[in-house]
Amino acid sequence: MEKKLDIQQFKGQFRLPKCAIPKRYDLTLKPDLSACTFSGSVQVDLSIDKVTNFLVLNSLDQQIHHVSFTDSENKKYCPSDVVLEADDEILVLVFDDALPTGDGVLWISFSGVLNDHFVGLYRGTYVDGGVKKNMACTQFEPADARRCFPCWDEPALKYFRLYSTSSIISCRRLCFAVVTSHATFKVTVEVPSELTALSNMPAIQETVNGHLKTVYFEESSTMSTYLVAVVVGLFDHIEYTTASGIKVRAYCPVGKAHQGKFALDIAVKSLDLFTEYFSMPYPLPKLDMVAVPDFSGGAMENYGLITFRDNEFLYDELHTGASRKQWITIVVTHEVAHQWFGNLVTMEWWTHLWLNEGFATWISNLATDRLFPEWKIWTQFVQDTTRGLSLDALEQSHPIEVEVHHARSVVEIFDAISYEKGSAVIRMLQSYLGADIFQRSLSAYMKRYAGKNTKTEDLWSVLSEESGIQVNSMMDTWTKQKGYPVISVKSNDNTLEFEQSQFLSSGSFGDGQWIVPISLCLGSYNRTKSFFLETQVRTVDISELLYSSDSNLSPSKGNDEGKCKEHSWFKVNIEQTGFYRVKYDDKLAAQLRKAIEENCLLETDKFDHHGVLDDTFALCEACQLPFSSLLSLMDVYRKEFDYIVLSRLIKVCYDVAHISSDSFPNSVNELKQFFINLLLFSAEKLGWESVPEESHLNKLMRKEVLMALATFGHSETHKEAMNRYQAFLDDRNSRLLSADTKQAAYIAVMRNTCSTNRTGYDSLLKLYRESDEGQEKEHILRSLASSSDPSIVLEVLNLLLSDEIPDQDSVYLLSGISSEAHETAWSWLKENWDLISSKSGFGMQPTWYIRRIVSPAFNLRGGRRGRGVLRKPPETYIHHDSETEHRKNSDQSKVGGEHKTRTIPSRADQIPSLQGMTA
């Protein structure tokens, strides 16, 4: 009875007790692909710090068959009780005879089921000779290694320090003793002899026994359990050996090895680039990359064995557009970067997730820029920053460093805060310290903590040592509190007044305060000033800028230099390096807008154009600017032909159209015509077909412009799209539809589809069923739900309840639901939620449904967006915050938020006339 009661001490705990620390795992797995089960055994070398009657580790969805422990004197102990606590995801082993201190070996045999939910060791499928067959794959991040084998499933237990002065016998009263653990893994798998088996390390031996073979892998370097990986399937592969002897392989579906060549090339170049950048060689003898047909996320950085969703890895000239080529580059560089930032040096606990994801996101852009400078990836980076700004403007946002109590809840912070905001504040810090000092600091950080675990403070400490600047005091304001400021700027003769306040998209006011690195320029990018805003308000003397003689002014080509100087415009947050918004007083705003009209801002990059447009929309959304300000600024870009500016302009058009469909539906068509007119200039210059030697950015621009015109109902675009689509149906080898223009054509087809004319829908669905190209299927799925007829969209949504669409591909279909059908989609989700939850299981799919259906439906019902901004007269409304955007595995989400009532101040000019703007 006493021991039964003692077991209760381990229930409801967020972390495992540290009386036993793993040093080495010897893992054997035997997947049965026919029965969709697996069995195995694990032998764990342990260091026991205190005499104990209990061993507590993680286990979930497994059957435990045999357990024993052997101490350093070769004495064997068998547990008197084996307790699996499913709610706490732990396995408690109770021993009548206390286990002594020192080293020992724990042996466990177990079995489980190959699940269909893309977590743990799960079942996937591949096609061989037209026959669908089973394969096996692992996905352990964040806390699903425990679904595959019993283990200490915490990131810090690759390297753990524990300090103790207690000599008390009971594990529950253990306090602090010095223990250091470096956990390595030796993996063995038994698989059908015709299949390929992969793990983190190279295979060192294979033995064949009839139709089965046993593959033995080399023992790994130190790593956390979430990075262990096994893949079993049928693949073709290509390989390359680097100058330093690293063998890099790309494993692809049979017959598609050539489609792995681009990703392989990127990975090889990235290894060299990161080796140089971190002054630290890649630590493993090989790097395998595998395109997995059934995969819930985009990719996973398993040490030495990166797994990818096949659509985000395979590249084919005919079916892969420019945007996907760019995305493959970013994804591959992101995951290769993790081999250093995340795998070699690992966060101590999930609270510091952003150290993995924020840095990998930032440095993947750095690598992409080095590999393809013509893509101007840093100007595109600001679009990612916008996602972080949008999410962090919600009252229910969270800090970059958010306390994670249970590993299962970490899925809630795989979002735009950890990724986009995390990477943006890193860019802000690099800009402040300088690129050379920042690189030198990261190199020192890698050397100091290689093979170990770290916290955010460890990074700040190294950066402070290398730079001589106390980094932590500034950065704590950005990582330990949620939100960010809007900087209000007022002019007064020779001074500017800067005031910071927390920006919230609801229009409410927060109480956050930051140490903000401010940069500004006056009339030229050669007249600049930088300083810290450490208090709420600061007045800055700008006399030296106003009266300085600048003989090196470089206004944009084709503009009158004097004209640009005359306007004396100010731009705050140069190149959008700061994670904040800027609100100018009326005088400064008018001057800046005039400078934009006169093309006085830099033409070489369009960071600042994007920033001004993005800030104006956000301030309008928060009722800090009138809607007329936004429309008039948008009209300035009527003849814009730069991808980054047009891309943001199009996104603003989508957002305003979405808001207006609820706020003033009678004006929606007029607004859409205004949006169409904004894009016609660029559409006419681009056309439908690329030209020889066309730039990558023009290809990106063509896709987005044509998709927007198709969505907004431009009749000429629809007509041309339908003609090209019919030509494509008649001849699948037709060049009239490229990978960059197909989705625009498919949207046009569905926008012309309704219940009385379903020809387009039927033909697209037939095309989907006949295609064996994943990226072609994705184009179709992203378009199917774009019909303006809710009954057609309902029919499309019902496909998700069948086996017609793979579960992992549901995200594509959900992303294209038309605004006219959001209420229908919301009703459909409520009616079918139990079935969807059951079908999706504990994977990330439920989050996709919430994000794509619930949030838009709540916004349309009077949510956080638009009702105060766009409706006249203003009204009191109930505020619903949309839920956090998840980027990786997520098995739960919350809907809605606090209900807040506020009154929008009346503005006479909220709904300006569009006459003259739509001509």
N, C-alpha and C positions, 0 to 999 in steps of 0.2 A: 504493500500500500504506500509505503514511504517513497519508493522509487517511482511508482505511478504518479504520485503527487509531484515528485521532482521533475518529471517530464513536462509538467505544466510551465515550468520556468522558461522553456524554450519557445513556447507558443506566443504568437503576437509580437515577436521581436523583429526588428527591421534588418539586423545584421546577424551573421552567424557568430557563436562564441569562438574565441580564439585560443582555446586550450590545445587544439591540434592544428598544425599548419602543414599543408601539402607541399612536397618538394618535387615529386615526380609522379606522373601518371603513365601506366602501361595499359593501354586501352585496346581491346579486341572487339570488333563489331562484325556480326553476321546477318546482314539484311536478307530476308526472304522476299524477293520481289514478286513472286506469284501469290503468296499468302498475305503480302503487305504487312509483314511483321518483322521484328528483328530481335536478336538475342546478343548477349555479349558478356564480357567480364572486364573489370577494371582493378588493377593493382596499384595502390597509392602508397608511395613512400611518405611517411608522416614524421613530423617532429612534435612530440608531445611535451609541452612545457610544464604541466602540473599533473600530478596524479589525479585521475578522473575515472568515474564509472560510466561516462557518457561520451559518445562521439556524435556530433551533429553536423550534417552536411545537407546539401540540396538534392532533392529528387522529386520528380513530378511525372505522372502518367506512366509509371513503370511498375512492374512486378519484381520484387526482390526475392531471389531464390536461396542463395547461400551467402553467408558472411563469416569471415574470420579475421582475427588480428594476430600477428606474430611480432613479438618484441625483439629487441636486439640480442637477447639471450636465447632466441629461437623457441620461446615458450608461446604456445598457441592459446588464444582466447576466443571463445564463441559467445555471441551475445545471448542473454537470456530473454531479451525482448527486442523485436524489430518493429518500430512504429513509423508508419508513413502518415504525415499530417498534410493532407492535400491543400488545406486552406493556407498554410504557412509555407508550403512547397519545401518541406524538410523531411529528412530521414533521421530518426533518432535511434541510435544503437545503445542498448542498455547492457552493461556487463556486471555480473555479480562480483567478480574479482576486479579490483581497480587496475587500470592500465598504468604501468609505471612511466616515469619521465624518460625522455630519450627517443631514439629513433625506433620506428616499427613499420610494419607493412600491413595495410588494410586490403582485404580481397573481397570483392562483391561480384556475384553473378546476377544478371538481371535480364528482363525482356520487355518489349513494348510493341506498339503498333506504329507503322509508318502512316502518319496522319496526312490529311489532305489540306492542311491549313498553312503550309509554307513556314512552319516553325519547328525547331528541334531537328530530328532526323525525319524527313518527310518524303512522301511519294510524289514523284513527278512522272511525266510521260514523254516519250519521243516516238517518232514514226520511223519504222524500218520496213522498207519494201511495201509501203501502203498499210502496214499493220501497226496499230498503236500498242506500245509496250511500256512497261514500268521501269523507272529508274529511281535512284535515291540521292538526296541532297541534304545538306545541313544548312540551317540558318539559326545561329545561336545568340546573336546580339538582339536585345540586351541581356536577357536572362533565360535562355532556353537551352543551354547546354545540359541543364538538369533534366530536360525531357528526353535526352539521349542516353546519358549515363550519370550515375550518382557522383557528385563532385562538390567542391567548394566553389560555388558559382558566383564569385565576386571578383571584380577587376583587380583589386589590390592584392589578391592572393596569388598573383604571380610573383609579388615581391612585398613582403609584409614585415613591418617592424612593430614590436609590441614591448612595452616597458612595464615591469612589475616589481613590486617589493613584497608581494604577498606570498606566503608559503602555505596558504590554506588549501586543503585537498580538493574541495568541491569545485568543479568547473564553473559553477554559477557564481562563485565568489572570487574568481580570478580577476586580478586587476592589471598589474603592469610588470612585464619581464621582457628582457631583450631577446627577441626571436626574429630571425631574418629568413625569409623563404624565397627561393627561386624555383618556380614550378616549370618543369619541362614535360613534354608529351612524346611518348612512343606509341604509334598507332599501327594496328594490324587489322586488315579487313579480309573477309572471306566472301567472294563474289562469283557469279557465273563467269566461266573462263573466257567467254567471247567479249566481255565488257571491259571497259577501262575503269580503273580505280585510282583516284587522286586524293592526296591529303596535303598537309602543309609542307612536308618535306619530301625529298626524292625517294622513290622506291629503291630499296637496296637488295630485295630478293623476292622472287615469285616461285611458288611451288604449285604444280597442277595435280589435282586429284579428281580424275574423271571430268565431270562437267563443271567442277568448281576449281577455283584457284585461290590461294592465300597470298596476299600481298603485304610485305613487311616494309614499313617506312622508317627512314632514319629518324633518330631522336631529335626533337625540335630544340630551338633556342627557348629561353624563358618567354612565356607568354600567358595571357589571361585565358580563361576558359571560353570566353565569348568569341575568341579568334580561332579556335580549333575548327577544322573543316574536313569534310569527306564528301566526295562526289563519285557516284557510280553510274555509268551509262555508256552509250555508244557514241563515239565522237571521231571526227577527223581533226587533225591538228597541223599547224605549221609552227616553226620555231626559229629562233635566232640566238646566237651566243654573243654576248657583249665582249668588249675588249678585256674586261676584268674577269671573264669566265662565267658570268651569270647566264644560265640558260633560261630564256624566256619563251613560253609557249602560249599559243592561242588555240583553245579547244572549241570546235564549232560543230553544229549538226552535220551529220554525214552528207557529203556533197557540197558543203558550203565553207570549206576551209579557206577559200580565197577571200571570203567576206570578213575574215579575221585579220587580214593583212594590215589594214589601216590602224586598227586598235593595237596590233602588235608593234607597229612602227612607233606609235605614240608612246607606248609603254617603255620601249627600249630607250628612246630619247629622254623620257622623263627620269628613268633611273640614272642616266648620266647627269642630267640637270640637277636633280636633288642631291646626288652624291657630292657634286661641286658646291651647291648652295649651303648644305649643312656641314660640309667638310667631314662627312661621315659616310663610309661606303654602305651599300645595301648589305644587310647582315646575313642573308640566307643564300644558299647555293643555287636556288632556282626561284622563278616566279611564274606560276601558271595562272592563266585567265580562262574562265569557262563561261560560255553562253548557255544559260540554263533555260529551257523552254517554260518551266513553271517556276516563277520567282515573283515574290510580292513587291519587293522594293525595286530600286534602280540598280544597285550594286552593293556588294559587301566586301570589306577590306580584309577578309581572313588572311592571316600571316602566310604569305607565300602561295596562296590559292584564292585569288579574287574571283568571286562569282558575280555574274551580270544577268540581268534580264536580257534576253537575246536581242530585243529591239534597241537596246542601248549599248550594244557591242558590235553587231554585224553591220558592215558597210558595203553597199552595192551601188555602183554608179547609176544604175537605171532606177532603182527604187528608193535611194537615200537622198533626201534634199539637203540643202545647205545648212538649215537649222539643226537637223539631226547630226550631220557631220560635225558641227560645232559642239553639240551636246555630247557626242561620243568622246570628243577630245577632252572636254571638261570632266566628264565622269571618269575616264581612264586616269587622267592626271590627279584627280581627287583621290581615287583609291590607291594609286601608287604612292602619293604623298603620305597617306595613312601608314604605309609601311615604316615610316619614320615617326610621324606625329600621330600617335595612337597605338602603334604596335611596338616599336622599339622603346618609346617613352609613352607610358599609359597613364590616364587619369587615375587618381586614387579611388574615386567613387563617382557615381553618376552625376553628382552635383557639379562636377567639373567637365561634363560632357562637351561643353563648348570648346575646351582645349583641343579635343579631337576634331569636331565638326567645323567650328569657326576657322581654325587655322587651315584645315584641309581645303575648305571652300576658298579662302583667300589665296592660298598658294597655288591652287589649281588654276586660278585666273592668271597668276604670275607666270606659271609654266606655259599656259596657252598663249599668252602674249609673247613669250620668248619664241615659241614654235611658229606662231602665225601672227606676226606684228601687224599685218595688213587687215586683220579682223578687228583691230581697235577694241580689244576685249574689255579694257578698263572703262571705256565709255559705256559698254553694255553692262558692266558691273553695277552701275548706278541703278539699273532697272531692278536688279536683285536687291539692292539696298532699299528700294521703294517697298518691296514686300515686307522687309523687316520694319520699316517705318510705319507701314499700315497696321501691322499686327500689334506693334508696340504702342500704338496710339489708343488702344482699347483699354478701358478701365480695368479689365480683367487680364491684362498682360502679366508677365512674370519677369523677374530679373534674368540676366544671362546666367548668373550663378544662382540657381534655385535649389533649395534644400530638397533632396530626394530621400525619402525615408525608406520606401520599399522599392526594390529593383524593378518590380512589375510596373510601377507608376512612371518610370523613366520615359516610357513611350509618349507621355504627354508633353515632353519637351524636345522631341525630335521635330523641331518646327523652325519657323523663320526667325525666331529669336536666337536660337543656338547657331543656326547656319548663317542667315543673312545679316542679322544685327551683329553677331559675333565676328564675322569676317569684316564688316564695315568698321567696327571700332578698332580692329587690328590695322586696317588700312589707315585709319585716322591716327593711330599711334605711330605707325611707320612714317607717315607724312611729317609728324611732329619731331621724331627722333632723327630722321634721315635714313635712307635706304641702306647705307654702308654700316652704320652703327646697328641697325636692326638686324641685318644679316649676321654680323659678327656675334650679336647677342644670342641669336637662335642657334648658331653653331656651338657656342659655349654651353648653352642649355642642353643640347643633344649630347655632348661629350659628358657632362656632369651626371645626367640622369638616364643614360642608355641602359636598358634592361630593368629600369625601375619605374615606380609610380610617382606621380606628382600632383600637386594642387596648384591652383592659379597663382597663389602667393610665391611659389617656387619660380615661376616664370618672371613675375615682376621683380623678384630679387636679382635674378641674373641680368635682366634688362637695366636695372638700376646700377648694378656694379659696372656694367660695360659702358653705360652712357654717362654715369656720374649724376644722373637726375633721378629723384625719387618718383618713380613711375606709379607706385601703388596708390599714392594719395589722389592722383588724378583718375586712375583707372578704376578704383573702387567705386567712384561715383557712377561709372558706366556699367559695371558688372554686378554690383550688389544691390542696386535699386532698379525697379522697372521704369520704363518710359524714357523720354528724352525731352529737351526743351524746344520751344519756339523762341527765336531771338527777334525781338521787336526792335527796329532801328528807326531812330528819329534824328533829323538833321536840325542843327541850330548854329548858323554862321560857320565858325571854324571847328565845330565839334560835332561828334555823333554820340547819341545816347543809346546804349545797348541795354536791354532788359530781358532777362530770361524768365520763362514760366513754363511749367509742364504742359506739353501739347496733348490734348485728348480730342479724338475725332467726334466725340459726342457734343463738344462745345463746353463741357464742364471744365473746371480748373483743378489741377493737381498741385501738390505742395513739394514736388521734387526740386532739387537744386544740384547743378553739376559744375565741374571745372571744365569749361568749354574752350577748346582751342579755336579762336576766331581768326579767320583770314579774310582780307578784303582788298579790292583793287579800285582805283579811281580813274575812270576814263581810259585806262590802258592796263594790260597785264604786266607792264613794266613799272607801274606805280602801285606798290603793294604794302600792306602792313599786317603784322600778326601779333596777337597778344592773347592772354588768358582772361576769360570772364569768370572770375571766381566768386563773385557776389551776385546778388540779384540784379543790381543796376551798376553800370559803370559808364562814365563819360570819357570819351577819348578825343584828344586833340589831333586834328588831321591837317593842321596848317602846312606841315612839310609836304603833304601830298597835294594840297590845293595850289601851292605857290612854287612847287619845284619845277625846274626846267627839264623837260624830257625830250631830248633830241632823238631818242631811239624808239619813239612810238611806232608801233607796227599794226595799224588798223588793217582790217581784212582787205584782201585784194579787190580792187574795183571801187573802193569807197573813198570819199574825200576825207583826208586826214583831219582837216580843220573841223569838218562837220562832227566827227566823232569826239574830238577834244571839246568842242563847244558845249556838248550836252552834260559834261562832268558827271557822268553816271557812276554809281557805286554798285559793285556786286560783292555781296558777302558770301562766304563759304566757297572759295575758289576751287573749281573742279570737283565740287561736292565731296571733299574729303572728310568733312565733319558730319556726324550723325545727328543732325538737327534741322529744323526748318527755319526759314527767315521770313519775317513779315516787315515790309517797308512802310514808312508813312506815305501819305498820298504823293508828296513831292518827289521823294526818292523813287517810288514805284513808277510814276509817270516818266521820270528821266530814264529809268532802266528799260521800260517798254519802248521808249523812243530809240534807245540805243539798239534794241533788238530789231526794230523796224529798219534802222539804218545799217544793220549788219555790222555793228561795231564790236560785238563779242567775237572771240576767236573762232576762226573757221576750221582750224586744224583739229579741234575736237569740240564736241558739243555737250560736255558735262554741264556747263552752266545753263544752256538752253533747257536741257532736261530738268535741271533743278528748279528753275523759275517756274516752268509749267507744272511740275509736280507739286511744288509748294503752293502755288495758286489754287490748284484743285483741292488739296488737303485743307487749306484755310477756308475755302468756299464750303466744303463739306462740313466743317466745324462751325459754320456761320460767322466766321471772322472776316470774311470778304463777301461782297454781293455776287450773285451769279453772273451779273453782267460783266464783272471783271474777268471772269474765266472765259466767257464767250468772246469777249473782245481780244483777249490774249490769244486764244485759239485761232482767231481769224488772221492774226499776224502771220501764222505759219501756212497760209493758204498755198504758197508756192515753195514750200520747204521740200528739199530733196536730200535730206540726210537721214540715214536709217534710225539713229538713236532718238532723234527728235520726233520723227514720224511714228516710231514705235510707241513712244510715250503718248503722243497725241491720239493715236488710235485707241490706246487703253483708256484714256480719259473719255473718249467718245463712247466706248462701251459702257463705262461706269455711269456716265450721265444718262445714256439711253435706258439703262437698267433702272436707275432711280426715277426717271421721268415717267416710265410706264405705270408707276403707281401714283406719283405725285401730281402730274397733270397729263393724263393720257390723251387729252384732246390735242396736245402740242407735240406728241411723239413724232408724227410723220414730218412735221415742219423741222424738228430738230434733226431727224435722220437725213433730210435733204441738205441741211446745213453741213452735217458731217460728210456727206457725199461730196459736196462742193469743195470741202477742204482737201479731199484726197484725189480729185480728178487730175490735177496738174501732174502729180507724181505717177498716177496710173497711166496717163497718156505717154509720159516719157519712158516708162518701163515696158509697157505692153505685156503680152502673155508669154513671149518667148525670149529666152536669154540670147545674148549676142556673144560672139567670140571674145575671149579674154575679159569677160564681164567680172566685176568685182564680187567677192563673197557677200559684201554688205548689200549690194543691189539685189542679189538673189533673195536674201532675207527680206528686204523691203518689198519686193514683188509679192512674195507669199502673203505678208501681213496686209498689204494694201488691197489686194484682190479679195482676200477673205473678208475684210471689213466691208468692202463695197457689196459683196454678195450678201453679207449679213444684214446690211442696212437697206437692201432691196433696190440697188441701182439697176435699172432695167437693161441698159446696154451690157453691163457685166453679166447679168443673168442670161441674156441672149447669146453672148459669145461663149459663156461657160457651157450652156446646154448644147451648142453646136459642137464644141470640142469634146464634150462628154459622149455624144452620139458617135463621133468619129472614133473615139477610143473603144466604145463598145463594138463597133464594126471591125476594128483592127487593134488588138491589144498591143501591138508593136508601134502604134501611132506615136509620133513625137509631138502631137498637138497638146498633149497633157504631160507635163514633166512632174517629177517628184515634188517640185516646189509649188506647182499650181493645182495639183489634184484636189487638195482639200477645199480650195476655193470653189472648184467646179462641183464637188460633191455637196457643199453647203447650198450652192445655187439650185442644185437638183432638189434638195429637200425643202428649200424655201418655196419651191413651186409645186410641192406635193401636199395634197390634202385628202380627206376621206373620199372625196368624189373623183379624185385624180391621183391614184396611188402608183402610177407607172414608174415614176422615178424611184420611189422607195423599194418597190419590188425588184427593180433592176439592180439597185445598189446592194440589196440583201443577197441577190444571186451572185453578184460580183464578189461579195465577202465570202460566200460559201465555196466559191470556186478557187479563190486565191490561196496559194501556199506561202506567200511572202508576208512575214509578220508586220512589216512597216506599211504595206498596202492595206492590210486588215485594220491597222491602227488608224490610217487616214479615214477609212469608211466609218469605223466606230465613232470617231470624234465628230462625225457629221450627221449620223443617223437621227439624232434627237433634236436637230436644229429646225425642224418643221414648225411653222407657226400654228399648225392645227394640233391642239392638245390630244385629240383622239389618236392621231398618228404617233405622237410621242408616247402615249400610254401603251400602245402596241409595242413600241420599241423597248420601253422599260420592262415589259413582261418577258422580253428575251433574257433578261438578267435572272429570271426565276427558273429558267430552263438550263439545259446543258449546252445550249447553242453558243454561248460566249464563255470562255474560260474565266474563272473567278478573278484571276489577276488582271484581266483586261477590262473588267467592269469600270475601272477608273477612266478609261478613254471615253466610253459612252456617256458616263455621268458628266464629264467635263463639257459636253456640247449641248446641254439642255437649253432650249430657247426660253427667252424671258416670258413668252406667251404661255408657256406650259409649266411654269414653276409651281403654281398652285395645284395643278393636276399631279405633278411629281410629288408634292408634299402629301397629298391625300393618298397616293399610291404607296408611299413609304410607310405611312401610319398603318395602312391596311395589311401590309406584307412584312412588317418589321420582324415578327417572330420567325418567319421563314428565312428572311435575309440573315438574321443573326445566327440561325441554325446552320445555314449554308456556308456562311463566312467563318464561323467558329471564332477562334481567338486570334485570328490574323489581323491585318491592318484594314481590311475591306470595310468594316462598319464605319470607320472614320471617313472613308471616301464618301459614303452615302450622306453622312451628316454634313460634311463640308460642302458638297455639291448641291444638296437638296434642301437641307434644313436651314442653313444660313441664308441662302438667297430668299427662301420663302419667308423667313422672319423679317428680313430687310424689306421685302415688298409689303409686309403687313404693318410697316411703320417702325422699322428697325433703326439701326444706328445711322443709316445713310439717307439723306435726301429730304426727308419730309419737312424739316425746318429750312433746309437750304433752298428748296425749289418750289414749295407750295405757297400760293398767295390766295388769301391772307394767311399769315403764319398761324400755327395752331399748337396746342399742347399735345404731346404725344408720349407714348410709352417707349422706352429705349431698351432694345435687346442687343447685347453684344454677341457678335459671331464668335464661334469657338476657334481655338488655336489651330493653325494649319500644321498638320503633321507631314514630315518629309520621309520618314522611314517607317519601320514597323510600328503599328499602333493597334492595340486591341480594345481600346475603350475611348470614349469621348463624352463630353458633357455638352448639352445644348442650351443656348440662351445665356442668361446671366442676370445680374441685378436689374430690377425694374425701377427705372428712374423717370420721374416726370419733370419736364422743364418747359419753359416758354421761350419760344424764339422771338427775339426782338423784331419788330416790324420794320421792313425795308421796302421802300416804294419801288426800288429798282430790282427786286429779286427776279422778276420775269420780264426781261427787256424784249422789245419787239425784235424779231429776226429779219424783218424786212431790210433788204440791202445786203444782208449776210448770206442769204440763200440764192441770190441772183447768179 
